[in-house]
Amino acid sequence: MEKSYYLAKMTWQEVESRLDECDIVLFPIGSTEQHGPALPLDNDHFVAGRFASMSADRLWDDIKVTVAPTIAYGYSPHHMEFKGTVTLQESTLANVIVDVCSSLAQHGFTKIVLVNGHGGNGTAISNALHILRDMGSAKVYHIDWWAMASDKIEEVATKPVFHGCDMETSVSWYLGQRVLEDRRVDEPGRDLVPGFIGADMADTGMRINTTWSMKEISDSGVVGYSTKATKEKGEQVAEVVVDRIVSFIREIAGQ
C-alpha cells in the first residue's frame, strides 16, 4: 500500500478514513531565514518537514500518523539584517499554531505533535500550547528536533553548536538539503558578554539571556564551523532524532 501520510495530499474522505485508524498528527514548524553562505533560507522548515515525514514513514506499518503542512515562516527578527529573511510577530505565529491545531482537533486529531525546526519559535510555541491547553480540544506536544539528540550532538559536533554550524549543516546535508560546499565558512561568533552571554547551545555555563541580532555576533550569519560538516555526522544525529520521535509516538499511541 502506498504510504500516504501527507494531509495536504489527501481528500476529505481519506482524512475521515485515516482518523478511524489513527488520531495522531505531526505538525512541522520552521522559518525562512538566512543560514550563512552555504545553506538556503528554507533550511529550518525543510529539516522539520523531513523529520516529520521520516518518522511517519518509519511508523507506517503499525501506526498510520498523518503529517500536516509545514509552517514555513517563524519568529526571526534577529536575522532580518541578512537579505531574504522573513519574520512573523510572535503573536502571529502563536495564533497560526492555535488556529491550525484547533482545526485539526475539530476534525478528530486528539494528539498533535509539533516538530519544530527553529529555536526562535520557542516562546510563540509555548504561548500557543498554553492557549490550546485551556481550550482542551486536543493534547499538543512540542519537540525541538535538536533536543531529541543533545547527547549525540555533544559527542560528534564541533563546538560552538549554534547556527549554520557543523551540526546544523551536517544534519541538513544528510537529509538532502542543498549545501554549497565551497561556500562553507568557519566563524565561531562573538560573545556579547564574555563568560556570561555567548552563542553556543552546548555550553550550559552561558545562562544569562538578552535580546540580540545575528549581526552583533556574526558577520557571515554562521556561528560555528561549517567546514567540519559531513553527511556521516549528520546521519548519526538524524537517525537518533528519528528513533526518539518514533519511540515517543509509539508511547502516546497507547495512551
N, C-alpha and C positions, 0 to 999 in steps of 0.2 A: 504494500500500500504506500502511496506517495506520502511523504512527510509534510503535511500541510498545517503548519503551526502559525503562520502569519495571519493575524486578524484581518489586515487590510486586503489580503488576497482571498478571503472567504466571503461567501454570500451570507445574508442574514439567516437563511435556513441552515447553512453549515455551522454557523455560530451556535444556533439553537441546539443542533445535534451535538456539537462539541461540549456544551455545558452539561449534557447528560453524562458525558464521560469524565470530565474534569473541570473544576471551577477555579483553577489556578491560572493566573496570567502574569507574564513577565513584562515589565514596562520600562524600557531603556530611556535614560535621560542623559543628555550630553551638553555640548556647547559648540559654538562656531567661533573659534578664536585662534590667534597665532600660536604656533608651536615651534618657533625658530625657523631657520632657513631650510631644514631638511624634511619637516613634516607638514602636511596640509592642514588647512583650517578646520576640516571636518573630523579631526582625529578623535576628539572625546566622544562624539556621537557615533562615529564608526566603531570604536572599541566597545562601547556599551552595547551597541546593537549586535556585534559579533559574539560577545559573551552570552547575551540572552539567547541568540539563535543556536549557538553551540551547546548550551545547556539543554534547550528544548530538544535538540537533535539527539543528545545522549539519553534523554529520558523517554524518548518516544515509544519504545517497545512496551513500556508498562504504565507510564504516566503521560498523558497527552496534554501537556500545558500549551497555552496559547501565548504568542508574542505580539504585544501591541506595537503600533508605530512609534518610532523613537522621537522624542523631543530634540530637535536639532539645535535649539538656542538655549543658553543658560545665563547665569549671572557672571559677567566677565568685564566689568568696568575697569578693572586693574590692567587689562590688556588693550584698552582702546587706543593707546598711543602707537600701536602696531596696526598697519593697514589691513583691512578685511575683517577684523574682529566685529562681531555683532553681539550686543548685550541686551538682556531684558532687565527690568527692575526686579528686585527680589519679590515684591508683592505680585508682580505679573506672573513670574514663574510659579510661585506658590499657588496662585489662583488657577493657572492652567493645570497644574498637577491635581488640584482638588476637583476641577471640573471633569478631567479625563477619568480619574478614579471613581468619581460619583456616577458617571455614565456607565463605566464597566460594572460597578456594583449593582446598578439598577437592572442590568441585564442578567445578573446572576453570578458574576465572578465574586466569590466571597473571600478570596485570598489573592492579594495583589502585591507583587514583589518588584519594587523599584530598583533597577540596576543602574547605578549612577557612574558616569564616566568623568565627572569634573568636580574637583574639590570645592570650587567656589559656589556650587549649588547647595552646599550643606545646610545653610540657615534656611533657605527657602523650602527645602525638603522637610526639614524639622518642623517648620511652621505649618506646612501642609498636612503633615502627619497628625499634629495636634487638632487641627480643624476636622480632619477625617475621623479621628477617634471620637470626637464629640458628636459627629453625625451618626456614627455607629453602623454604617451600612456595609462595611467590609473590613477585614483585617488587612492592614497595609504594612509592609516591611520595607526597610531601606538597606540596600547593600552598596557600599563603595567597593568597586572591584579590587583595588589595591589592598584594602584592609583584609580581604579574604586570603591574601598570601604574603602578609607582612614578614613572616618568618623566612620564607623562601627569598623574598626581595632582599632582606638583610644578608642572606647567605651569598647571593650571586651578583648583586648590583654594585657598581662603583658609586660611591657617595660623592657629592650630595645627591639625594633622591628627591627631585622636585618637579621640574617642568622641561619637557623635551629632552630629558636626561637619558642616561644609559638604560635605565629600567623602562621608561615610557617608550623610547624608541625601539628597544628590543621586543617588547610585547606587541607593539603596533606592527612591526615588521613581520613577526611570526604570524599575526592574524591576517596578513595580506594587504596591509596599508602601503600606499606609495611612499617610499623613502628615497630621498635624493642623497645617495651615499656620499657623493663628493662635496656636499654642502653641510655635512655634519660638523658641528663645532663643539669645542670644549670651553665652557665658561662657568666656573664654579659659583659665580654670583657674589654679591657684596652683602655683608651683614649690615642691617640697619643700625643695630646696637651690638657691637661685638661682645660675645659671651652671653647675650640675653635674647636678641631677636635676629634670627637668621633663617635662611631658606634651605631647610633640609628636613623632609618628612621623617627621616630615620633617626634624627637627633632628638632624643627625648629630653635633653638638657635645655633646649630652647623653649621656654614655657611662657614667655611674655608675648602678648599679641598687640598688634596695632593695625591701622589701615596703611596701605602702601600701593604703589603701582609697579609693574614689572620693570619699567624704565629706571626706577630707583635702584634696582638690584641687578639688572642685566642689560647689556647693550644689544645683544642678539635675540633676546627673548627666550634663551635657553638658560637654565640653571642646572648644570651637571655636565657629564662627559659623554656626549652622544657618539663620539668616535669609538667608544668602548662597546657600543651596542652590537649584539649578534642575534640572529634568529634562534640560535641554540639556547641562549639565556632567556629569550622571550618565550620559547616553548616550555622551559622549566617553570616559569612563573605562571603562564597562562593555563597550563594543564592543572596546576594546583587550584587556581581560581575556579575553573570549571568543575573540578572534582568536588570542591566545597560548596559551590552553588547547588550542584546536583544533590549532594548529601542533605543540604538544607531543605530543598524542595521535597525530597523523599520523607523527611521528618514531618513537615507541615501537612503533607498529603494524607498522613494517617491521623491527623487531628480532627 
